Amino acid sequence: MELYTSPTSPYARLVRVTLAEKQLDERVTYRFVDPWASPPELMAVNPTCRVPTLVTTSGHVLTEASVIVLFVERRYPEPRLIPRDAVEPVHARLGQALGCLDCGAGVIGERRYGDPGTALARRRADALQRAVEGVAATVESERSGDPDLGDLAAAVALDWVAFRFAEEVHWQARFPAVQAWLERIRERRSFSVTTPPTT
């Protein structure tokens, strides 16, 4: 398999974390690209020029993080990241985490290409704050065992917000147990090997 990815994309990081948790990362060729630069090799497989993009062993091109992680879970079911008795709760938390990332990506896009002073930009910033707290509220910080896909998605989202919006989005004081949980998740190999660069 080939994964077109970026070191700083949280969507791509979720896929990379999933692959690492499945112990599949050594079976994947990683193509690190800058999607904002419209690299021809990415556009050749995904006209929307977005990461993550996965080219499967059969040559199918899968786009969008949610599609890819659910494909990986179905195609490589062990170790299981979606317990059979918790499909809906895991999907619900996955959706909330991805929605949080969408809010943050909207804020970044507005600041990079739009006008951060518009009502739309303020609405997106407000939505990001609500979304982060919504994700934090779903975390079962005392649950034992390995994290499921919902946990991994929540951790990716919270870690990315801390990375991109540390000076303006503050949720940790309201959710200290979740902050401690996130610190534990960050110690997992899947997170340490996918930590975005700080520069």
C-alpha positions in Angstrom: 0.0 0.0 0.0 1.0 3.6 -0.6 -0.1 6.4 1.7 0.1 10.0 0.5 0.5 12.0 3.8 1.8 15.1 5.4 3.7 15.4 8.7 1.3 18.0 10.0 -2.1 16.9 8.7 -4.2 15.5 11.6 -6.4 13.6 9.1 -3.3 11.8 7.8 -2.0 11.3 11.3 -5.2 9.5 12.2 -4.6 7.0 9.4 -0.9 6.7 10.3 -1.8 6.0 13.9 -4.3 3.4 12.9 -1.8 1.7 10.7 0.7 1.7 13.5 -1.8 0.3 16.0 -2.6 -2.5 13.5 1.2 -3.1 13.1 0.8 -2.4 9.4 3.1 0.7 9.1 6.0 -1.4 7.9 3.9 -2.7 5.0 3.1 0.8 3.8 5.2 3.1 1.6 4.7 6.6 2.9 4.8 9.5 0.3 5.2 12.7 2.3 3.9 15.7 0.3 2.7 19.2 0.8 -0.8 19.2 -0.5 -0.9 23.1 -0.5 1.8 23.0 -3.1 -0.3 20.8 -5.5 2.3 18.1 -6.0 1.8 16.3 -9.4 2.2 12.9 -7.8 -0.7 13.5 -5.4 -2.9 15.1 -8.0 -2.3 12.1 -10.3 -4.0 9.8 -7.8 -6.4 12.3 -6.1 -7.7 15.2 -8.1 -8.8 17.1 -5.0 -5.1 17.1 -3.9 -5.8 16.1 -0.3 -4.2 13.9 2.2 -4.5 11.3 3.3 -4.8 9.3 0.1 -4.3 5.5 0.3 -3.5 3.4 -2.8 -4.4 -0.2 -1.9 -2.6 -3.3 -3.0 -5.3 -3.8 -5.6 -4.8 -0.3 -7.0 -7.9 1.3 -5.6 -7.5 4.9 -4.4 -9.2 5.7 -1.1 -9.6 9.2 0.0 -10.8 10.9 3.3 -9.5 9.7 6.7 -12.8 8.2 7.8 -13.1 6.0 4.7 -9.5 4.9 5.0 -9.5 4.0 8.7 -12.8 2.1 8.3 -11.3 0.2 5.3 -8.2 -0.7 7.3 -10.4 -1.9 10.2 -12.4 -4.1 7.8 -9.5 -5.4 5.7 -7.2 -6.0 8.7 -9.5 -6.7 11.6 -6.9 -7.7 14.2 -6.1 -6.1 16.5 -9.7 -4.9 16.6 -10.1 -1.1 16.9 -13.9 -1.2 16.8 -15.3 -3.7 19.3 -18.3 -5.6 17.9 -20.4 -4.5 20.9 -19.4 -0.8 20.6 -19.7 0.0 16.9 -22.1 2.9 17.3 -20.3 4.6 20.2 -16.9 4.3 18.4 -18.4 5.7 15.2 -20.0 8.6 17.1 -16.7 9.5 18.8 -14.8 9.2 15.4 -17.4 11.6 13.8 -17.0 14.1 16.6 -13.3 14.1 16.4 -13.3 14.5 12.6 -15.8 17.3 13.0 -13.5 19.0 15.4 -10.6 18.7 12.9 -12.9 20.2 10.2 -13.6 23.2 12.4 -9.9 23.8 13.0 -9.1 23.3 9.3 -11.7 25.9 8.5 -10.1 28.4 10.9 -6.7 27.8 9.4 -8.0 28.1 5.8 -9.8 31.4 6.7 -6.6 32.8 8.2 -4.5 31.7 5.3 -6.7 32.6 2.4 -9.6 34.7 3.8 -10.3 37.4 6.3 -10.0 36.3 9.9 -12.1 39.3 11.0 -15.3 38.2 9.2 -18.4 36.9 10.9 -17.7 33.5 9.2 -14.2 33.4 10.6 -15.5 34.2 14.1 -18.2 31.5 13.7 -15.6 28.9 12.8 -13.4 29.9 15.8 -16.4 29.6 18.1 -17.3 26.2 16.6 -13.8 25.0 17.2 -13.9 25.8 20.9 -17.3 24.0 21.2 -16.0 21.1 19.2 -12.9 20.6 21.3 -14.9 20.6 24.5 -17.4 18.2 22.9 -14.6 15.8 22.0 -13.0 16.0 25.5 -16.4 15.3 27.1 -16.7 12.0 25.2 -13.3 10.6 26.5 -13.7 7.8 29.0 -10.4 8.6 30.7 -10.7 5.8 33.3 -11.5 3.0 30.9 -8.8 0.3 30.9 -7.4 -1.6 28.0 -6.1 -0.5 24.7 -7.7 2.5 23.0 -10.3 2.0 20.3 -10.7 4.0 17.1 -12.8 6.6 18.8 -10.2 7.1 21.4 -7.4 7.4 18.8 -9.4 9.9 16.8 -10.2 12.0 19.9 -6.5 11.9 20.9 -5.4 13.0 17.5 -7.9 15.9 17.5 -7.0 17.1 21.0 -3.3 16.8 20.3 -3.6 18.7 17.0 -5.6 21.5 18.6 -2.9 21.8 21.3 -0.3 21.9 18.5 -2.1 24.5 16.3 -4.1 26.6 18.7 -2.3 26.4 22.0 -2.6 30.1 22.7 -6.3 30.5 22.0 -8.1 27.2 22.6 -8.1 26.1 26.2 -9.9 23.0 27.4 -7.4 21.3 29.7 -8.4 23.1 32.9 -12.0 21.9 32.5 -11.0 18.4 31.7 -7.8 17.6 33.8 -8.5 13.8 33.7 -8.7 14.0 29.9 -5.4 15.9 29.7 -3.8 13.1 31.8 -5.4 10.5 29.6 -4.0 12.3 26.5 -0.5 12.3 28.0 -0.8 8.5 28.4 -1.9 8.1 24.8 1.0 10.2 23.6 3.3 7.6 25.1 2.1 4.9 22.7 4.4 4.1 19.8 1.7 5.0 17.3 1.7 8.6 18.6 5.4 9.0 19.2 6.3 8.0 15.6 3.7 10.3 14.1 4.3 13.4 16.3 4.3 16.5 13.9 7.4 18.5 13.7 7.4 21.7 15.8 9.0 23.8 13.1 
